[in-house]
């Protein structure tokens, strides 16, 4: 019998976290799903554990690592479900996750995908809730996506299988931003997102992307260029997008004491648009002060 949902779980050398992620899938109240684990060339005991202990999942073993985009695409090739879910191996779902997401997407038949809120658990055990509310008013969802990149992990997304037939699979040239690139292609191509305002995912944040912030920046810059070139209407707002993202990476670079990178990104923001640089900075500061006031 064909399952309603295919859960694709890419993993590499994270056996301890993989066990927890799989357990969170098994605890789901919604039961009409299959699990596809893609072992992306692990060098620890992941492969042997999966074959000896994980009897409820299909296991795809890659002999050498091909990256997250390649692993997701390999899982898609095996997926039979009408709906597709991706769960990163260091994230967790509560038992209500699949049930809530499937019901939400069913209630919005015109939507390509549904995304929910999440909390972030850091290595020191501290939990934070990311601010994903829009800072500005945008003329369309694509500009907001490019500026704010408001979907932080694919673990909060459920999408229709047909979306990959219509908009293509993940671009394997992107090691980090293949998800952002795919979201952009959906919106450029006429697809749509629907937001489920519930906190349904715990994302464990090891800090790996921050240590690769230079690569992250240039991959994102390339993905943004593709999206802007594909949509002349959105291209009119390139100054806003470039200023916003340059400021974002400036904060990361300065926080990581990568002074040359951080200062260069700050200069790029002013070069893109002094107006948007000053406005975004002021609004960010105001929002932080408001948040601190609510907490106190």
N, C-alpha and C positions, 0 to 999 in steps of 0.2 A: 504494500500500500504506500502511495506517495505521501511523504510528510508535508505538512503545511509550511513548516519553517526549516530552513537549513542553517545551523549554527556553525560558522567557520572559525576555527581557533588556531591561528598561527603561533608557533612557539620555537624557541631556540635557547637551549642551555639555561632554562629556568624551571627545573622540575618541581622545586618546592612551591613556587607560585602557580605553576600549571595545575597541580593537584587541587589547590584552593579554587582556581577558576572553574575547573571541571565540576567540582562539587557544587558550586553555585548554579551551574546549569542543571545538574541533576535534581536540585531542590525546587525547580520551577513548578508552579501550579499548572501552567499550560503544558500539556504533555505531547502535543502533536509535532514533534521535531526530530531531526537527526543531527548528530554531531560529527563534524569532519575536522580532525586535528591534522594540521600540516606541520610536520617536524622539519624545520628549515636547516638541516645539516647540523643538528646538535652534536656536541662532542662530550657531553656528560652522559648520565644514565637515562636520559629521556626516552630514547628509542626502545630500549629493553623494557622499561617500565610500562610504556604504552602497550607494547605487544603482550606483556604478561599480565597486566592488571586492568587495562582500560578496555573492557569487553563491550561497552555500549557505544563506542565511537569507531568510525572509519579512520584509519591512520594512513596518511601519505608521508612517506619518508623521502626527503631530498638528500642526495648523497653529499652535495655541497650547498652552502648557503647561497640563495639567490636574492635575498632581501624580502621585506614585508610585502611589497607590491606583487612580486612573483609568487610568494606563498599564498596570498589571497586569491590570485588568479588561478592557481592550481586547485585550490579548494572550490572555486566557482565551477571549474570543469567537472567536478564530481557532484555538485549540489543538485538535488532533485526538487527542492522546495519551491513553492510559489513565492515565498518571502525569504529574504536573506538577512541574517544577522552575523555581525563580526564581533568576537570577543577577544580582546587582547589578553595575553596570558598573565598579565599582572593586574587585571581588573576583576571586579566581582559584581554579580547581579543579585539583588534580593529575590525572594521567591515570586513576587508579583510582577517582575520585570516583563517577561515575554507576554503574559496575559494582558498587561496594560498597553504595551506597544502594539500588539496585534489588534486589539479592540480599537485603539486610536486610529490606526491606519485603515481599518475596515470602515470606520465612521467618516473617513475622508477619501473616498474612492478616486478622486482626481489627483491626489498627492502622490509624488514619486517616492518620498521617504518621510519617516517620522523620526524626530530626535527629541530626547529628554534631557533633564538636568542631571548633574553629577556632583559629588564631593571629591576632594582630592586628599588622600592620606599620604603624608610625607614620611621620609625614612625615619624621622625622629618620633613618629606616631601622631604628630599634630595634624588635625583635619581642618581644611579650609574649604569654603564654598566659593568657586570662581564667579566673578561678576560677568555674566553673559548678557546683561540687558544692554540694548543699544545706547551708545553714547550720543549719537547724532540721529537726526531724521534723514532717512535715505530715500531717494526716488524709486529704488527697486531693490529686491533682495540680493542681487548679484553684487551691487556696490557695497552693501553691508558685509557680505561674505568676504570680499576682497580686503575691505578695510579692517574688519574686526575678527575675522576667522573664528566665528562664535561656536563652532562645533569642535571641541578639543580632542575628542577621541571617538573612533568608530564604534566603540562599545556602547554608545548611547543611540545608535542609529539602527532602524529596521527599514529595509527598502524592498521594492518589488523586483523580482528576478528579471522581468522584462526591461528594467532600467539598464542593465548591462548589454542587452541586445540593442537598445536604442541609442545609448550614449557611449558605449564601448567599455572595456575593462580598464583596470588600473594601468597607468603609464609606468612601466618598470624602470624608466630612466630616473625616476624620482625615488630616492631612498627614504625621504622624510615626508614630503608633501604630496604624495600620490593621492591621498584622500581629498585634500583641498583642491587639487587639480580636477579630480572626478566630480566633486560638488560643483565646481565652476562650469564644467561641461554640461552638467544637468541643467543648470539655470540658463546658460547660453542657448541650449537646445530646446528650451520651452518647458522643462520639467519644473516641479514645485516641491517645497518642503512644508511640513506641518509640525508645529511645536507642541510637545506634551509637557506642560509646566509642572512636572513632578520630579523629585530627586530620586532617581532609580538606579544609579550606578556609583560604585566606589572605585575611583581611579587611584591606583597606587603610583606615586610619582618618584622615580629613582633619581631624576635629574639628568638623565642621559642626553636628552635633546639640548639642554642648556650647554653642555660641554661641546656640542656640535653646532653652536649658534651661527658660525660663519657659513657652514654648508647649508644649514636651514635657511638662512637669509637668501643666499643666491638661488637655491632651488625655488623658493617662494617668489622671488623676483622674476624668474623665468616663467613660472606658472601664471603669474599675474599678467605678464606681457602677452602670453597666448590668449588669455581671457579678454583682455582689453582690445587686442587686435581683431578678435572674433565678433566684437559687439561695438560698433561705432558710437552708439548712444551712450554706453558706459564709458567709452574712452574719453568723453568730455570731462569725466570726473577723475581722471588719472592723477591730477595734482593732489586731490584729497587722499586717494588711496596710497600714493607714494609717501606723502607726509606722515600719514597715520602709521604705516608699517615701519618707516624709518625710525620714528619715535619709539615704537615698540622694541625694535632691536637695539636702539641706543640704550634703553633702560637695561636690557639683558647684558649688553656688552659692558656697561659701566658697573653693574652689579657683580659681574664676573671679573672685574678689574682688567678687562681687555680694553685698555684705554684707547688705543688707536682705532679699533673697530667701533667702539661706542661713540667717540667724538666724530668719526667720519659719518656714521649714521645720523648723528644730530645735525651735522652740516648738510647732509643730503635732504633731511626734512625741511630745513629752511630754504634750500635751493628749490625743492619741489613746490613749496608754497609757504611763504612767511605767514600769510593769513591763517591757513589751516594749522600750521605748527603752533602758533600762539593760541588759537581757539581750542584745539584739542588739549594742549597742556593745561589751560585754565579750567576746562571742563573736567579733566581727570583730577586735578587738585581739588576742585569743588566736590566731586563725588567722593573722594577719599575722606575729606573733612566731614561730609554728611554721614558716611559710614562709621567713622570713629565716634561721631556724636551719638548715633543710634546705639552702638555697642556700649558706650559709657553710661 
